[in-house]
Amino acid sequence: MKIIIFMLIIFFSLHSLEARIAIVIGKNSTHTINKNDIKKIFIGEKQNWANGNKVIVVTQYNTITGKSFSKHYLNIEVYKLLLIWEKLVLSGQINRQIKCKDDDDVKQEVNKHKDRVGYIDASKVDGSVKVLLYIN
């Protein structure tokens, strides 16, 4: 019985590490986007907003949120995603991502320019950002 309880505790603890994620832009940005385009933006396949402006990607891969976003939403391991981006940057096809240390840093960065987009733990959403999409 103790083993079953222990296994359930571990299962629910690991499950809780997979955070609900919010795709965010600055509070004054007017961009809209669909779920399919979000994936394309974060793997470097879509580089422009509908108005033609360059998308500026804000990431936080070294966090639980970043790892969960990469693995469960983009379906790619972080190291592979970084290799894809490095290749695109070195070939001149795309600008470097803005790398952040946490959710608060992402919120600050997306507000610095109207064409920036990032992701944060959904529980960290506040009035400083606009949510484009929630991801489970």
N, C-alpha and C positions, 0 to 999 in steps of 0.2 A: 504493500500500500504506500509506504514511504517513497518507493521508487517512482510510482505513478504520479504522486504529488510533485516530486522533484522534477520529473519530465515535463509536467504541465507548466510548472513555474518557468523552466527554461524556454519552452515553446513560446509562451506569452511574452517573456522578456525579449526574445529575439524578434518576435513579430512587432513589438513596439518600436524597435530600432528603425523600422521601415516607415519613415515619416510621411505624412501627407504633405505634398509639395505645392507651392503656389508659384506660378510663372508671373513675374512682376516687371513693371516698367515704372518710370517716374510718375509722380502724381500729376504732372502737367503734360504728360505725353498723350497723344491722341491715337496711337497705333492700335489696331485690332489684328487678331490672328487666330487661326484655327489649330486644333491639336496636331494635325499632320505637319503643318508648317513649323511648329515648335520643334519637333524632332529634327527636321531638316536644318533649322537654324543652329541647333546645338551640336550637330555633327558636321557643320560646315557646308552643307549642300545648298542652302538658301542664304543669300548674302545681302539681300535688299528688302526693305519694307515695301509695301504696296505703292508708296509715293516715290519710290526710286532711291531713297536715302539708304546708305549702308547701315546694316544692322551691326551694333556694337555689343558683343556677347560678354556678359559678366558671370564668372563662375566661382565655385568654391569646392573644387574636387577633393580637397584634403579634409573634408568634414563628413560626418555621418549623412547629412542631407545630400551633399554632393555625390557621395558614393552610391547612395540609394537612388538618386535621380539617374545617374549614369547606368547603373546595373538594371534597375527595374523599369525605367521608362524608356531610356534610349537603347536598352538591351545590348550594352557594350561595356566592357571593363574600362575603368578609368585610364589605365596605362595605354590601352589601344586607342582610346579617344584622343589622348594627348599626342600620340604618334600621328594620327590623322591630321590634327590641327597643325602640328609642326611641319608636316609635309606641305600643307596648303599655305602656310605662312612663308616658308622658304621658297616656294614656287611663285610667290607674289600674288596668289589668288585671293588672299584674305588677310585681314589685319589680326594681330594677336588678340587673344581674349584678355579681359581684365580679370586678374585672379584675386579673389578676396579670401579673408581668413574666417569669416562667419556671416550669419544672416544680417546683422546690423551693418557690416561693411558693405554687403550687397545693396542694402536699402540706400545707403549713402551714395554709392556709385551710380545706381540707375537714375538717381535724381540729378546727377551732374550734367547729363545730356539726354535730350528727348529721344534719341535713337538707341539707347541702351536697353537691354533686356537681361534679366537674370532669374534665379530661382531661390526660394527660401522655404524654410519649414513653414507650413501654413499657420501654425500657432503663433508665428512671429509677425503676421500681417497686421499693419496698423495704418493710420491715416497718411503716412509718409509715402506710401506706394499705391499703385493701381494694379489690381490683379487681372491678368489676361485669362488665366485658366488655372483651375485646381486639378491636381493629379493625385490619385490614390495609390 
